Amino acid sequence: MVYHHNSLVNFSVAVFKKMGCPDNQARLAAKVLIDADLKGIDSHGIARLPGYVRLWEKDRINSNPEVKVVYETPSTAVVDGDRGLGLVVAPEAMKVAIKKAETAGTGWVSVRNSNHYGIAGYHALMAVEKDMVGISMTNASPLVAPTFSAERLLGTNPIAVAIPALNQPPFVADFATTTVANGKLEISKRKGQPIPTGWAQDAHGNPSTSASCVEEGGALVPLGGTRELGSHKGYCLGSIVDIFSAVFSGANYGPWVPPFVSFLEPSSDPVGKGIGHFFGAMRIDAFRPAEEFKAEMDRWINRIRDSKPAEGEQQVLIPGDPERAAHKTRMSEGIPLLPAVIDNLNRLSMEFNVNAPSPIA
């Protein structure tokens, strides 16, 4: 079934407010959440809403946090999210990075005591609106085995970089440091489909095609899939995100990062506070005149787009193109939801006594 994005936003706002979120925070959280669905990143959209509710029920999310800077220099800061929704904490922290960049040229913010923050690209794009390059990272639940390991020690730990252009749309790279995000396994499981070889491994470290392999003691694998195909590079990228997000800020890192699922308890011996994020904002005119830079970005983008496509392909894309195409389609035609997701939303509707989102006729 297909739903108008406003219906999903309004439903999410109602649920977040029932959790105790102030109106402004509920609306911000809903906006970040549904932005993922609009861009075709269904693994991080409204399908995640029940997960936030269950964490709140376990008192692992503070629905009305006091997000504050606890340490800073002219160009850096550490932000404490007060156990708030990452959907709220992350945009506030990126605002701090942007403000730092406005005066110092660049701004760098590491965050502790937060929760899952949605899609990384949303936060990176906030800087583009200010003629800045935006960088967004977060560590995540330990579902990933480092190269050669059978033990889960890292998260999917995404990286997003957004760069403005002049007449072309911005360059937006937003990717997990694993072959796929865990949400892709969740989608395959809902569809009752196996996963491709190279996404995950079983509890013994052998390749697995089971969408339930992580629940059965297995792990996701770093970007590259195998050592021969460069999984050590994905392992390094995921490690960098973990260190920047948590060792800088005082959040939990590695195997101590709290799990997103509510049925698994956080470590009884944590090394920090909550989940960690890392944000950067770089003012373009700290390097060269902004219009000059953006004109060169147009040239860069156009040259890539105009490159000869491989046999059977129509055009070479730039990072951000698939999400923009999905956004255009879903804004006009609606957002498709899987039956399992609709069932979960209907249960939330009854649980909180709010109107369920209505499908497009």
C-alpha positions as YAML, in Angstrom:
chain: A
units: angstrom
residues:
- id: 1
  name: MET
  ca: [0.00, 0.00, 0.00]
- id: 2
  name: VAL
  ca: [1.07, 3.59, -0.69]
- id: 3
  name: TYR
  ca: [0.87, 6.54, 1.70]
- id: 4
  name: HIS
  ca: [1.20, 10.30, 1.30]
- id: 5
  name: HIS
  ca: [4.24, 11.59, 3.16]
- id: 6
  name: ASN
  ca: [2.18, 14.11, 5.15]
- id: 7
  name: SER
  ca: [0.05, 11.28, 6.54]
- id: 8
  name: LEU
  ca: [3.17, 9.47, 7.77]
- id: 9
  name: VAL
  ca: [4.64, 12.68, 9.20]
- id: 10
  name: ASN
  ca: [1.44, 13.51, 11.10]
- id: 11
  name: PHE
  ca: [1.22, 9.98, 12.48]
- id: 12
  name: SER
  ca: [4.86, 10.07, 13.59]
- id: 13
  name: VAL
  ca: [4.36, 13.45, 15.25]
- id: 14
  name: ALA
  ca: [1.35, 12.09, 17.15]
- id: 15
  name: VAL
  ca: [3.31, 9.05, 18.37]
- id: 16
  name: PHE
  ca: [6.35, 11.09, 19.41]
- id: 17
  name: LYS
  ca: [4.10, 13.49, 21.34]
- id: 18
  name: LYS
  ca: [2.44, 10.54, 23.10]
- id: 19
  name: MET
  ca: [5.96, 9.53, 24.14]
- id: 20
  name: GLY
  ca: [6.29, 12.94, 25.80]
- id: 21
  name: CYS
  ca: [8.24, 14.84, 23.14]
- id: 22
  name: PRO
  ca: [7.56, 18.59, 22.99]
- id: 23
  name: ASP
  ca: [5.79, 19.64, 19.80]
- id: 24
  name: ASN
  ca: [8.88, 21.16, 18.15]
- id: 25
  name: GLN
  ca: [10.99, 18.07, 18.85]
- id: 26
  name: ALA
  ca: [8.24, 15.69, 17.73]
- id: 27
  name: ARG
  ca: [7.96, 17.54, 14.42]
- id: 28
  name: LEU
  ca: [11.71, 17.59, 13.89]
- id: 29
  name: ALA
  ca: [12.01, 13.87, 14.66]
- id: 30
  name: ALA
  ca: [9.15, 13.05, 12.27]
- id: 31
  name: LYS
  ca: [10.69, 15.19, 9.53]
- id: 32
  name: VAL
  ca: [14.05, 13.43, 9.79]
- id: 33
  name: LEU
  ca: [12.37, 10.01, 9.93]
- id: 34
  name: ILE
  ca: [10.11, 10.42, 6.89]
- id: 35
  name: ASP
  ca: [12.86, 12.10, 4.89]
- id: 36
  name: ALA
  ca: [14.45, 8.65, 4.72]
- id: 37
  name: ASP
  ca: [11.28, 7.13, 3.22]
- id: 38
  name: LEU
  ca: [10.99, 9.96, 0.70]
- id: 39
  name: LYS
  ca: [14.54, 9.28, -0.45]
- id: 40
  name: GLY
  ca: [13.93, 5.58, -0.84]
- id: 41
  name: ILE
  ca: [15.94, 4.60, 2.25]
- id: 42
  name: ASP
  ca: [13.11, 2.50, 3.67]
- id: 43
  name: SER
  ca: [15.33, 0.76, 6.20]
- id: 44
  name: HIS
  ca: [15.67, 4.03, 8.17]
- id: 45
  name: GLY
  ca: [12.21, 5.53, 7.75]
- id: 46
  name: ILE
  ca: [8.90, 5.00, 9.48]
- id: 47
  name: ALA
  ca: [9.67, 1.29, 9.77]
- id: 48
  name: ARG
  ca: [12.01, 2.35, 12.60]
- id: 49
  name: LEU
  ca: [9.29, 4.15, 14.58]
- id: 50
  name: PRO
  ca: [8.26, 1.12, 16.69]
- id: 51
  name: GLY
  ca: [11.93, 0.64, 17.61]
- id: 52
  name: TYR
  ca: [12.14, 4.15, 19.09]
- id: 53
  name: VAL
  ca: [8.92, 3.53, 21.02]
- id: 54
  name: ARG
  ca: [10.24, 0.30, 22.53]
- id: 55
  name: LEU
  ca: [13.49, 1.98, 23.60]
- id: 56
  name: TRP
  ca: [11.46, 4.76, 25.23]
- id: 57
  name: GLU
  ca: [9.38, 2.16, 27.07]
- id: 58
  name: LYS
  ca: [12.64, 0.68, 28.42]
- id: 59
  name: ASP
  ca: [13.66, 4.18, 29.62]
- id: 60
  name: ARG
  ca: [16.57, 4.22, 27.22]
- id: 61
  name: ILE
  ca: [15.28, 7.34, 25.42]
- id: 62
  name: ASN
  ca: [14.58, 10.64, 27.17]
- id: 63
  name: SER
  ca: [11.66, 12.18, 25.28]
- id: 64
  name: ASN
  ca: [12.41, 15.73, 26.48]
- id: 65
  name: PRO
  ca: [16.22, 16.05, 26.59]
- id: 66
  name: GLU
  ca: [18.36, 19.04, 27.43]
- id: 67
  name: VAL
  ca: [20.89, 18.97, 24.59]
- id: 68
  name: LYS
  ca: [23.92, 21.01, 25.60]
- id: 69
  name: VAL
  ca: [27.55, 21.75, 24.84]
- id: 70
  name: VAL
  ca: [29.76, 20.36, 27.61]
- id: 71
  name: TYR
  ca: [33.18, 21.24, 26.18]
- id: 72
  name: GLU
  ca: [34.28, 23.57, 23.41]
- id: 73
  name: THR
  ca: [37.02, 25.53, 21.67]
- id: 74
  name: PRO
  ca: [36.49, 28.15, 18.93]
- id: 75
  name: SER
  ca: [36.16, 25.44, 16.26]
- id: 76
  name: THR
  ca: [35.21, 22.28, 18.20]
- id: 77
  name: ALA
  ca: [32.65, 21.09, 20.72]
- id: 78
  name: VAL
  ca: [31.38, 18.06, 22.57]
- id: 79
  name: VAL
  ca: [27.60, 17.86, 22.85]
- id: 80
  name: ASP
  ca: [25.73, 15.76, 25.42]
- id: 81
  name: GLY
  ca: [22.39, 14.53, 24.05]
- id: 82
  name: ASP
  ca: [20.87, 13.73, 27.46]
- id: 83
  name: ARG
  ca: [19.66, 10.32, 26.12]
- id: 84
  name: GLY
  ca: [17.40, 12.08, 23.63]
- id: 85
  name: LEU
  ca: [16.17, 10.84, 20.28]
- id: 86
  name: GLY
  ca: [19.10, 10.97, 17.89]
- id: 87
  name: LEU
  ca: [16.61, 12.37, 15.38]
- id: 88
  name: VAL
  ca: [16.55, 15.49, 17.58]
- id: 89
  name: VAL
  ca: [20.05, 15.50, 19.07]
- id: 90
  name: ALA
  ca: [21.87, 15.22, 15.72]
- id: 91
  name: PRO
  ca: [20.33, 18.30, 14.04]
- id: 92
  name: GLU
  ca: [21.02, 20.35, 17.17]
- id: 93
  name: ALA
  ca: [24.65, 19.22, 17.17]
- id: 94
  name: MET
  ca: [25.03, 20.01, 13.46]
- id: 95
  name: LYS
  ca: [23.73, 23.52, 14.19]
- id: 96
  name: VAL
  ca: [26.60, 23.89, 16.66]
- id: 97
  name: ALA
  ca: [29.11, 22.76, 14.01]
- id: 98
  name: ILE
  ca: [27.65, 25.23, 11.50]
- id: 99
  name: LYS
  ca: [27.79, 28.08, 14.02]
- id: 100
  name: LYS
  ca: [31.44, 27.25, 14.76]
- id: 101
  name: ALA
  ca: [32.21, 27.25, 11.04]
- id: 102
  name: GLU
  ca: [30.56, 30.64, 10.56]
- id: 103
  name: THR
  ca: [33.20, 32.23, 12.81]
- id: 104
  name: ALA
  ca: [36.19, 29.88, 12.63]
- id: 105
  name: GLY
  ca: [35.88, 28.63, 9.04]
- id: 106
  name: THR
  ca: [35.29, 25.04, 10.11]
- id: 107
  name: GLY
  ca: [33.32, 23.46, 12.93]
- id: 108
  name: TRP
  ca: [33.70, 19.98, 14.41]
- id: 109
  name: VAL
  ca: [31.33, 18.44, 16.94]
- id: 110
  name: SER
  ca: [31.43, 15.05, 18.62]
- id: 111
  name: VAL
  ca: [28.31, 13.84, 20.44]
- id: 112
  name: ARG
  ca: [27.74, 11.49, 23.37]
- id: 113
  name: ASN
  ca: [24.67, 10.21, 25.21]
- id: 114
  name: SER
  ca: [22.49, 10.04, 22.09]
- id: 115
  name: ASN
  ca: [20.49, 7.37, 20.22]
- id: 116
  name: HIS
  ca: [19.95, 6.26, 16.61]
- id: 117
  name: TYR
  ca: [19.89, 9.41, 14.45]
- id: 118
  name: GLY
  ca: [18.19, 8.30, 11.23]
- id: 119
  name: ILE
  ca: [19.92, 8.79, 7.88]
- id: 120
  name: ALA
  ca: [23.35, 10.40, 8.00]
- id: 121
  name: GLY
  ca: [22.73, 12.44, 4.86]
- id: 122
  name: TYR
  ca: [19.95, 14.53, 6.43]
- id: 123
  name: HIS
  ca: [22.38, 16.10, 8.87]
- id: 124
  name: ALA
  ca: [25.19, 16.61, 6.36]
- id: 125
  name: LEU
  ca: [22.80, 18.46, 4.02]
- id: 126
  name: MET
  ca: [22.05, 21.03, 6.71]
- id: 127
  name: ALA
  ca: [25.46, 22.57, 6.03]
- id: 128
  name: VAL
  ca: [24.85, 22.82, 2.28]
- id: 129
  name: GLU
  ca: [22.07, 25.35, 2.95]
- id: 130
  name: LYS
  ca: [24.76, 27.63, 4.43]
- id: 131
  name: ASP
  ca: [27.25, 27.26, 1.54]
- id: 132
  name: MET
  ca: [29.23, 24.75, 3.56]
- id: 133
  name: VAL
  ca: [30.40, 21.19, 3.15]
- id: 134
  name: GLY
  ca: [28.68, 18.93, 5.67]
- id: 135
  name: ILE
  ca: [30.04, 15.75, 7.22]
- id: 136
  name: SER
  ca: [28.00, 13.35, 9.36]
- id: 137
  name: MET
  ca: [28.98, 10.09, 11.06]
- id: 138
  name: THR
  ca: [27.59, 7.88, 13.80]
- id: 139
  name: ASN
  ca: [28.56, 4.68, 15.50]
- id: 140
  name: ALA
  ca: [25.92, 2.00, 15.93]
- id: 141
  name: SER
  ca: [24.99, -1.30, 17.54]
- id: 142
  name: PRO
  ca: [27.80, -3.89, 17.31]
- id: 143
  name: LEU
  ca: [26.56, -6.07, 14.46]
- id: 144
  name: VAL
  ca: [29.75, -6.13, 12.38]
- id: 145
  name: ALA
  ca: [32.70, -8.51, 12.57]
- id: 146
  name: PRO
  ca: [36.07, -6.95, 11.69]
- id: 147
  name: THR
  ca: [38.01, -8.68, 8.93]
- id: 148
  name: PHE
  ca: [39.14, -12.15, 10.10]
- id: 149
  name: SER
  ca: [36.89, -11.98, 13.21]
- id: 150
  name: ALA
  ca: [33.89, -14.11, 14.14]
- id: 151
  name: GLU
  ca: [32.93, -11.63, 16.88]
- id: 152
  name: ARG
  ca: [30.67, -8.58, 16.48]
- id: 153
  name: LEU
  ca: [32.69, -5.54, 17.55]
- id: 154
  name: LEU
  ca: [31.63, -2.59, 15.34]
- id: 155
  name: GLY
  ca: [28.45, -1.03, 13.98]
- id: 156
  name: THR
  ca: [27.43, -0.27, 10.41]
- id: 157
  name: ASN
  ca: [28.89, 3.18, 11.20]
- id: 158
  name: PRO
  ca: [27.75, 5.32, 8.24]
- id: 159
  name: ILE
  ca: [29.51, 8.30, 6.71]
- id: 160
  name: ALA
  ca: [27.78, 11.13, 4.82]
- id: 161
  name: VAL
  ca: [29.40, 14.03, 2.98]
- id: 162
  name: ALA
  ca: [27.32, 16.74, 1.29]
- id: 163
  name: ILE
  ca: [28.93, 19.30, -1.04]
- id: 164
  name: PRO
  ca: [27.06, 22.22, -2.68]
- id: 165
  name: ALA
  ca: [27.22, 23.08, -6.36]
- id: 166
  name: LEU
  ca: [26.05, 26.10, -8.35]
- id: 167
  name: ASN
  ca: [23.39, 25.01, -10.84]
- id: 168
  name: GLN
  ca: [23.70, 21.28, -10.27]
- id: 169
  name: PRO
  ca: [22.20, 19.54, -7.22]
- id: 170
  name: PRO
  ca: [24.61, 18.87, -4.36]
- id: 171
  name: PHE
  ca: [26.94, 15.90, -4.22]
- id: 172
  name: VAL
  ca: [25.62, 13.71, -1.39]
- id: 173
  name: ALA
  ca: [27.48, 10.54, -0.45]
- id: 174
  name: ASP
  ca: [25.69, 8.62, 2.32]
- id: 175
  name: PHE
  ca: [26.82, 5.07, 2.92]
- id: 176
  name: ALA
  ca: [27.34, 2.43, 5.59]
- id: 177
  name: THR
  ca: [30.87, 1.15, 6.12]
- id: 178
  name: THR
  ca: [29.47, -2.37, 5.74]
- id: 179
  name: THR
  ca: [28.45, -4.05, 2.51]
- id: 180
  name: VAL
  ca: [24.86, -3.16, 3.45]
- id: 181
  name: ALA
  ca: [23.07, -1.63, 6.42]
- id: 182
  name: ASN
  ca: [21.29, -3.99, 8.81]
- id: 183
  name: GLY
  ca: [17.99, -2.57, 7.63]
- id: 184
  name: LYS
  ca: [18.52, -4.33, 4.29]
- id: 185
  name: LEU
  ca: [18.51, -7.67, 6.14]
- id: 186
  name: GLU
  ca: [15.31, -6.60, 7.91]
- id: 187
  name: ILE
  ca: [13.67, -5.83, 4.55]
- id: 188
  name: SER
  ca: [14.76, -9.21, 3.13]
- id: 189
  name: LYS
  ca: [13.39, -10.93, 6.22]
- id: 190
  name: ARG
  ca: [10.02, -9.15, 5.87]
- id: 191
  name: LYS
  ca: [9.89, -10.29, 2.24]
- id: 192
  name: GLY
  ca: [10.96, -13.83, 3.15]
- id: 193
  name: GLN
  ca: [13.95, -13.63, 0.83]
- id: 194
  name: PRO
  ca: [17.58, -14.81, 1.25]
- id: 195
  name: ILE
  ca: [20.37, -12.23, 1.21]
- id: 196
  name: PRO
  ca: [23.20, -12.19, -1.33]
- id: 197
  name: THR
  ca: [26.54, -13.75, -0.46]
- id: 198
  name: GLY
  ca: [28.91, -11.07, 0.82]
- id: 199
  name: TRP
  ca: [26.43, -9.26, 3.08]
- id: 200
  name: ALA
  ca: [26.92, -11.28, 6.24]
- id: 201
  name: GLN
  ca: [28.52, -14.29, 7.91]
- id: 202
  name: ASP
  ca: [27.30, -16.96, 10.32]
- id: 203
  name: ALA
  ca: [28.40, -17.46, 13.93]
- id: 204
  name: HIS
  ca: [31.52, -19.31, 12.79]
- id: 205
  name: GLY
  ca: [32.62, -16.62, 10.33]
- id: 206
  name: ASN
  ca: [31.41, -18.42, 7.20]
- id: 207
  name: PRO
  ca: [29.45, -16.61, 4.45]
- id: 208
  name: SER
  ca: [25.68, -16.72, 5.02]
- id: 209
  name: THR
  ca: [22.60, -16.03, 2.87]
- id: 210
  name: SER
  ca: [20.14, -16.12, 5.79]
- id: 211
  name: ALA
  ca: [18.36, -12.83, 6.49]
- id: 212
  name: SER
  ca: [18.21, -13.96, 10.14]
- id: 213
  name: CYS
  ca: [21.90, -14.75, 10.45]
- id: 214
  name: VAL
  ca: [22.67, -11.85, 12.79]
- id: 215
  name: GLU
  ca: [19.89, -12.94, 15.16]
- id: 216
  name: GLU
  ca: [21.38, -16.44, 15.02]
- id: 217
  name: GLY
  ca: [24.79, -15.25, 16.25]
- id: 218
  name: GLY
  ca: [26.30, -14.19, 12.94]
- id: 219
  name: ALA
  ca: [27.43, -10.74, 11.84]
- id: 220
  name: LEU
  ca: [27.38, -8.22, 9.06]
- id: 221
  name: VAL
  ca: [30.70, -7.86, 7.24]
- id: 222
  name: PRO
  ca: [32.67, -4.69, 6.44]
- id: 223
  name: LEU
  ca: [32.40, -2.98, 3.06]
- id: 224
  name: GLY
  ca: [34.13, -5.22, 0.54]
- id: 225
  name: GLY
  ca: [32.70, -8.45, 1.91]
- id: 226
  name: THR
  ca: [35.93, -10.47, 1.97]
- id: 227
  name: ARG
  ca: [39.61, -9.74, 2.54]
- id: 228
  name: GLU
  ca: [40.28, -10.45, -1.15]
- id: 229
  name: LEU
  ca: [37.69, -7.83, -2.16]
- id: 230
  name: GLY
  ca: [38.92, -5.23, 0.33]
- id: 231
  name: SER
  ca: [36.90, -5.78, 3.51]
- id: 232
  name: HIS
  ca: [39.90, -4.47, 5.48]
- id: 233
  name: LYS
  ca: [39.18, -1.05, 3.96]
- id: 234
  name: GLY
  ca: [35.57, -1.11, 5.17]
- id: 235
  name: TYR
  ca: [36.86, -2.26, 8.55]
- id: 236
  name: CYS
  ca: [39.19, 0.76, 8.68]
- id: 237
  name: LEU
  ca: [36.41, 3.18, 7.70]
- id: 238
  name: GLY
  ca: [34.07, 1.79, 10.36]
- id: 239
  name: SER
  ca: [36.82, 2.07, 12.95]
- id: 240
  name: ILE
  ca: [37.46, 5.73, 12.07]
- id: 241
  name: VAL
  ca: [33.76, 6.52, 12.51]
- id: 242
  name: ASP
  ca: [33.70, 4.74, 15.89]
- id: 243
  name: ILE
  ca: [36.74, 6.65, 17.16]
- id: 244
  name: PHE
  ca: [35.60, 10.08, 15.92]
- id: 245
  name: SER
  ca: [32.05, 9.57, 17.21]
- id: 246
  name: ALA
  ca: [32.77, 8.05, 20.59]
- id: 247
  name: VAL
  ca: [36.39, 8.14, 21.72]
- id: 248
  name: PHE
  ca: [36.41, 11.91, 21.09]
- id: 249
  name: SER
  ca: [33.08, 12.48, 22.87]
- id: 250
  name: GLY
  ca: [32.95, 9.98, 25.70]
- id: 251
  name: ALA
  ca: [30.20, 7.83, 24.16]
- id: 252
  name: ASN
  ca: [30.28, 4.04, 24.10]
- id: 253
  name: TYR
  ca: [32.34, 2.48, 21.34]
- id: 254
  name: GLY
  ca: [32.93, -0.93, 19.76]
- id: 255
  name: PRO
  ca: [31.05, -3.77, 21.47]
- id: 256
  name: TRP
  ca: [29.79, -1.44, 24.23]
- id: 257
  name: VAL
  ca: [27.52, 0.62, 21.93]
- id: 258
  name: PRO
  ca: [23.90, 0.13, 23.12]
- id: 259
  name: PRO
  ca: [21.80, -2.05, 20.79]
- id: 260
  name: PHE
  ca: [18.93, -0.42, 18.87]
- id: 261
  name: VAL
  ca: [16.60, -3.32, 19.59]
- id: 262
  name: SER
  ca: [14.89, -3.05, 22.96]
- id: 263
  name: PHE
  ca: [14.97, -6.79, 23.74]
- id: 264
  name: LEU
  ca: [18.77, -6.66, 24.08]
- id: 265
  name: GLU
  ca: [20.08, -4.86, 27.15]
- id: 266
  name: PRO
  ca: [22.99, -2.39, 27.02]
- id: 267
  name: SER
  ca: [26.32, -3.47, 28.48]
- id: 268
  name: SER
  ca: [26.34, -3.68, 32.27]
- id: 269
  name: ASP
  ca: [29.86, -2.26, 32.18]
- id: 270
  name: PRO
  ca: [29.71, 0.64, 29.68]
- id: 271
  name: VAL
  ca: [32.77, 2.63, 28.65]
- id: 272
  name: GLY
  ca: [30.83, 5.83, 27.95]
- id: 273
  name: LYS
  ca: [27.42, 7.43, 27.59]
- id: 274
  name: GLY
  ca: [24.96, 6.29, 24.92]
- id: 275
  name: ILE
  ca: [25.65, 6.33, 21.20]
- id: 276
  name: GLY
  ca: [28.12, 8.77, 19.62]
- id: 277
  name: HIS
  ca: [27.97, 10.97, 16.51]
- id: 278
  name: PHE
  ca: [30.45, 13.22, 14.72]
- id: 279
  name: PHE
  ca: [29.67, 16.28, 12.59]
- id: 280
  name: GLY
  ca: [31.71, 18.67, 10.51]
- id: 281
  name: ALA
  ca: [30.89, 21.88, 8.70]
- id: 282
  name: MET
  ca: [33.43, 23.58, 6.42]
- id: 283
  name: ARG
  ca: [32.74, 27.04, 5.03]
- id: 284
  name: ILE
  ca: [33.59, 27.04, 1.33]
- id: 285
  name: ASP
  ca: [34.88, 30.59, 1.41]
- id: 286
  name: ALA
  ca: [37.40, 29.52, 4.02]
- id: 287
  name: PHE
  ca: [39.17, 27.89, 1.05]
- id: 288
  name: ARG
  ca: [38.13, 29.90, -2.03]
- id: 289
  name: PRO
  ca: [35.23, 32.14, -3.14]
- id: 290
  name: ALA
  ca: [32.03, 30.15, -2.80]
- id: 291
  name: GLU
  ca: [30.63, 30.94, -6.26]
- id: 292
  name: GLU
  ca: [33.94, 29.98, -7.85]
- id: 293
  name: PHE
  ca: [34.04, 26.68, -5.98]
- id: 294
  name: LYS
  ca: [30.43, 25.84, -6.81]
- id: 295
  name: ALA
  ca: [31.00, 26.59, -10.50]
- id: 296
  name: GLU
  ca: [33.89, 24.13, -10.45]
- id: 297
  name: MET
  ca: [31.68, 21.58, -8.72]
- id: 298
  name: ASP
  ca: [29.22, 21.99, -11.60]
- id: 299
  name: ARG
  ca: [32.02, 21.26, -14.03]
- id: 300
  name: TRP
  ca: [33.10, 18.22, -11.99]
- id: 301
  name: ILE
  ca: [29.54, 16.88, -11.86]
- id: 302
  name: ASN
  ca: [28.86, 17.50, -15.54]
- id: 303
  name: ARG
  ca: [32.03, 15.75, -16.59]
- id: 304
  name: ILE
  ca: [31.14, 12.68, -14.52]
- id: 305
  name: ARG
  ca: [27.59, 12.65, -15.88]
- id: 306
  name: ASP
  ca: [28.87, 12.96, -19.44]
- id: 307
  name: SER
  ca: [31.31, 10.07, -19.14]
- id: 308
  name: LYS
  ca: [30.83, 7.08, -21.42]
- id: 309
  name: PRO
  ca: [28.52, 4.59, -19.69]
- id: 310
  name: ALA
  ca: [29.44, 0.94, -19.39]
- id: 311
  name: GLU
  ca: [27.75, -1.45, -21.79]
- id: 312
  name: GLY
  ca: [24.10, -1.88, -20.86]
- id: 313
  name: GLU
  ca: [24.00, 1.22, -18.65]
- id: 314
  name: GLN
  ca: [22.24, 4.50, -19.54]
- id: 315
  name: GLN
  ca: [24.13, 7.17, -17.61]
- id: 316
  name: VAL
  ca: [26.74, 7.53, -14.91]
- id: 317
  name: LEU
  ca: [25.20, 8.92, -11.71]
- id: 318
  name: ILE
  ca: [26.67, 11.14, -9.04]
- id: 319
  name: PRO
  ca: [26.13, 10.42, -5.33]
- id: 320
  name: GLY
  ca: [22.69, 11.67, -4.35]
- id: 321
  name: ASP
  ca: [21.00, 11.04, -7.71]
- id: 322
  name: PRO
  ca: [19.08, 7.87, -6.70]
- id: 323
  name: GLU
  ca: [17.74, 9.55, -3.56]
- id: 324
  name: ARG
  ca: [16.68, 12.65, -5.51]
- id: 325
  name: ALA
  ca: [14.87, 10.51, -8.08]
- id: 326
  name: ALA
  ca: [13.09, 8.58, -5.32]
- id: 327
  name: HIS
  ca: [12.16, 11.83, -3.57]
- id: 328
  name: LYS
  ca: [10.61, 13.28, -6.72]
- id: 329
  name: THR
  ca: [8.58, 10.13, -7.36]
- id: 330
  name: ARG
  ca: [7.45, 9.60, -3.78]
- id: 331
  name: MET
  ca: [6.46, 13.23, -3.27]
- id: 332
  name: SER
  ca: [4.00, 12.90, -6.15]
- id: 333
  name: GLU
  ca: [3.02, 9.22, -6.04]
- id: 334
  name: GLY
  ca: [3.39, 8.41, -2.33]
- id: 335
  name: ILE
  ca: [5.53, 6.14, -0.16]
- id: 336
  name: PRO
  ca: [5.04, 2.37, -0.46]
- id: 337
  name: LEU
  ca: [5.06, 0.40, 2.80]
- id: 338
  name: LEU
  ca: [5.42, -3.34, 3.28]
- id: 339
  name: PRO
  ca: [2.54, -5.21, 4.99]
- id: 340
  name: ALA
  ca: [4.70, -5.95, 8.07]
- id: 341
  name: VAL
  ca: [5.43, -2.24, 8.51]
- id: 342
  name: ILE
  ca: [1.74, -1.34, 8.13]
- id: 343
  name: ASP
  ca: [0.83, -3.93, 10.76]
- id: 344
  name: ASN
  ca: [3.35, -2.41, 13.18]
- id: 345
  name: LEU
  ca: [1.97, 1.09, 12.60]
- id: 346
  name: ASN
  ca: [-1.58, -0.12, 13.16]
- id: 347
  name: ARG
  ca: [-0.49, -1.65, 16.46]
- id: 348
  name: LEU
  ca: [1.08, 1.67, 17.49]
- id: 349
  name: SER
  ca: [-2.16, 3.41, 16.51]
- id: 350
  name: MET
  ca: [-4.15, 1.23, 18.90]
- id: 351
  name: GLU
  ca: [-1.49, 1.37, 21.62]
- id: 352
  name: PHE
  ca: [-1.39, 5.17, 21.69]
- id: 353
  name: ASN
  ca: [-4.98, 5.82, 20.60]
- id: 354
  name: VAL
  ca: [-3.99, 7.93, 17.59]
- id: 355
  name: ASN
  ca: [-5.35, 7.74, 14.06]
- id: 356
  name: ALA
  ca: [-3.43, 5.34, 11.85]
- id: 357
  name: PRO
  ca: [-2.02, 6.77, 8.61]
- id: 358
  name: SER
  ca: [-4.45, 6.40, 5.71]
- id: 359
  name: PRO
  ca: [-3.29, 4.90, 2.42]
- id: 360
  name: ILE
  ca: [-3.76, 6.77, -0.83]
- id: 361
  name: ALA
  ca: [-6.96, 5.61, -2.49]
...
